[in-house]
Amino acid sequence: MSDRPPLFDDAFRARLDDLFAWRRDVRRFRRDPVADGLLEACLAAASLSPSVGNSQPWRFVRVRDGARRAAVAASFARCNAAAAAAYPDARAEHYRRLKLEGLSEAPEHLAVFCDRATEAGHGLGRASMPEMLPYSVVGAVQTFWLAARARGLGVGWVSILEPEAVVAALDVPEAWSLVAYLCVGFPQEEHADPELVRHGWQDRDPRGARFTER
């Protein structure tokens, strides 16, 4: 990598906007395997993410063991049933029709943790806002997601899970807290609109593009 800063022209910025627009939460995956080099390239990009105090607290765990994956899927099933039961009848029926994960189809599963005990960064920037550690991990997840999309991969973030069940299933250090569970693979279909918009759950909220001044 050159020390000379690159020039980002209008064509690049237009392509970058396309990348943002086409970064979708994927739930429908092909079963084709993902080459190790492709996955490693996305993880290398994620390692360039900003982090509080340069702490780099993200810990990616590639979940390949069938029993561990089954434990995660069982946690999803429990949480998903509870979530559906919490809605009124019509909304609950709609909820149950949604596809909210690709756990059985995605060739790759990545659990992403925050190492709350990391000594990297020497505590800089997080004494008054300790939540900056997991926020840093979220930034790495987003970088990974964009890097994957740019390489033709899809990513789905499964949040309907019991964090403690995932921690137990993967047998990670006690100081690691779950931030994201990602399904990764080649998407079955390509859509610019979010899945939940396409299937009538929630339209785009116009407030998402607003900002205020004080």
N, C-alpha and C positions, 0 to 999 in steps of 0.2 A: 504494500500500500504506500502510495506516494505521500510525502508530507505536504505537498501542494494541494490546497483545497480544490475540489472539483467544481465545475460550472454546471449549475442546474438550469437548463433552458426551459422555454415554454413547452416544448414537446415533452420533456421529462416530467414537468409538473402536471401536464394533462394525463400522462400515463399513471402518475402517482395518484391522481384523483380517481382514475379508473380502478386502481388497486383498492383504494378505500371503499369504493362503491361496490366492488365485487367480492369483498371479504365477507363471506356469509357464514352463519353458523350451520354447519353441514350435519345432517342426521342420516342421510342415505348414501352409503358408501359402496363402492365396488370392493370385491374381496382381493383384488390384485395386491401382491406384496409391495411394500415400499422399500426401495433399495437403501441399504445402510448409509451410503454416501449422501443420499438425498436428505434423509433425516438428520444426519450430522451437520449438513450445511445449514439447515434451519436452526438447529441448536447453536451453531456457531454465531449466527446472526443474533439470536436471543442473548448471547453472552455480551453483546455490545450495548445492551439496554442501559439506561441511566439507573442509578441506585443511590439511595441516601448514603452519604459518606463514602461512596465507592465500596459499599458493603457486599454487593453481589450476593444477596441472601437466597437466591433461587436454587432449588434442588430438583432436577428433573429425574423421575424414576420411570424407566421403560418397563411396563408391566406385560410380561409374556407368559407367565405361569397360568395354566388353565384354572386351577383352584382359586388363585388370587383374583382372577378376572370374575369368576363365578361369585365370589364373595361381594365384589363391587356391584355386580348385576343384581344380587339379592337385596343389597342395600337400596339400590334404585327402586326395585319393585315395591319395597315397603314404603319408601318415601313418596313414591308416585301414587300409590293407593291412598295414603293419608292426605295428600294434596287434593286429589279428586274429591274425596269425601268432604273436604272443607268448603267446596263450592255449592251454591244452590243447584237444583236439579238440571236445568237447561245448560248452565255453564259447565257443570260437571260432565254432562254427556259430551259436550264439545271438547272439553279437556281430554277425555279418554280417547277421542278420535285422533288427537295430535300425536305425531311421532316426535318424541322429545329426546331421543338418544340413538346412538348407533353402536351400542356396546357389543352386540352380537355380530355385526358386519365389519366394523372397522378393523383393518389388519394391525394397527398400532394403537396402544393405549399409553398415554403419558400422564402420570400423576405429578403435579407440580406443588412443591412444598416451600414454605418459608422457614429458614433456619434461624429461629429466634435467638439461638445461642452463639451465632457467628461473632467472632472477634474481629473480622475484617471491617475496616472503617473506624475502629476504636470508638464506636458510639457516636461519631460525629453526626449531628443533625437529627437525632432521634430521641434525645433525652426528654424533650417537651412534647414530641409527637411520635411515640413508639410505633404507631400504625404506619409510619413511613416504610418500615421493613416489608410488610405484606404489600403495600402499595407498589414498592419497587418490583416485587414479584409479578404483580399484575402487569406492569410495564413490560416485563420480559415475556409474559404470555402473549401480549399484543404484538410484540416484535416477532415472536415465533410464528404467530398466526399470519401476519402479513408476508413473512418470508416463505411460509408454506404455500400461501395462495399464489405468490409470484412464481412458484415452481410447479404449479398445477395441482397441488395437494389441497384437500379440504380439511377443516378442523371443526370439531363440535365440542363445546364446553358443557359438560354434564354437571349441573349444580344440584340436581335433585338426589342428594346423597347424604348419608350420615358421616361427617368427617371422622368421627372416632372409629367407625367401622372400617373406613378406608385405611386409616393409620394402623389399625390392628391387623388388617389383612396383609398389608405390605411390610409390616414389621420394621418401620423406620425409627430413627432416634426419637426419643421423647420430646426433644426440643423442636422437632419439625411439625409445623401446623399446615394442614391442607389448604391450599389456595384454589387449585383448579384440577379437574380431571378431564383430560382431553382425549377425544377419539380422533385419529388421524388416518387419512387414506385418500384415495382418488374418489371424487364425488360421482354418483350415478348420473346426476343432472346438474345443469348450471342455470342459476337464476340470479338476476340482479336484485330482486326484491327479497326481503327476509321471509323465511318460512312461515312465521306467525302472521305476517301480513297476507301472504298468499292463501293461507288456510283460514282466514277470517277471524283470527283471535284478537288482533290488535293492529290498527292502522298506525302509520307513522304519526308521532305526536309533534305538532308544529312547534311546541315549546322547546324541542331538542336543539333547534338552531338559534334560539334567542340568547341574548345576554343583556345584562343590566349595568348601569353605571351608578356609582354612589359619590 
